[in-house]
Amino acid sequence: AACAVCEYEMRQSKDDPRPNWGAHIAGGTHHAFSDFGEGFCIFSDIAVAANVLLDKFPSIKRILIIDLDVHQGNGNAVLFQGDDRVQTFSMHCAGNFFSKKEKSDLDVELPIGCDDSTYLGTLSHWLRRIEEHEFSNTSPSQKKFDFIFFQSGVDILKEDRLGKLEVTKEGVSTRNRMVFDFAQRLGCPLVICMGGGYPRDDWEPIIEAHTDVYWEAYKYLSSWSLT
């Protein structure tokens, strides 16, 4: 998906404002390390894809990983430590670590029981800060990021068995839209992948939330294709 998006970006007119996105209906395996896996993750698909893009496409200089799973993207944090080409942003529950806490480029921790208002206000603040941040090695004509990966875990839902947050279905949808708007404001290619989501007895809320990520992205793209 990431390579297809980059290949299309090379053909797309610079004057074309329409989003250039792709989606991977799986993955988001952010707990894997270089030599071992954990948390249902054997290897990090995002890390593999990011390294392929940096190797294959000279236009890709800096990548942003937006990880909004309820758990920290600890594997990706370690895999890209010291590599300024890939910036890792993880917003997760402070009371939901099942292994050692690692250090992302930006870690934002939310309290147990966090609701829509706190979650969305915090995300809005940090997306704005990222958008305003000036990197020392960026020229005035250069984009802040050349590619974004969105790890769209839905285990932030209040119905989630392991999540420990109180975010509603509507809150998750607003979260998705905020990331879509952020990528579009930056004029940055985006690839969406799944993340966590753990049902209790009723699977429907989790399945619907996963589905909504992709359906909402499709509707967002469709709205641009009609303009």
Secondary structure, 3 states (H helix, E strand, C coil): CHHHHHHHHHHCCCCCCCCCEEEECCCCCCCCCCCCCECCECCCHHHHHHHHHHHHCCCCCCEEEEECCCCCCHHHHHHCCCCCCEEEEEEEECCCCCCCCCCCCEEEEECCCCEHHHHHHHHHHHHHHHHHCCCCCCCCCCCCCCEEEEECCCCCECCCCCCCCEECHHHHHHHHHHHHHHHHHHCCCEEEECCCCCCCCCCHHHHHHHHHHHHHHHHHHHHHHCC
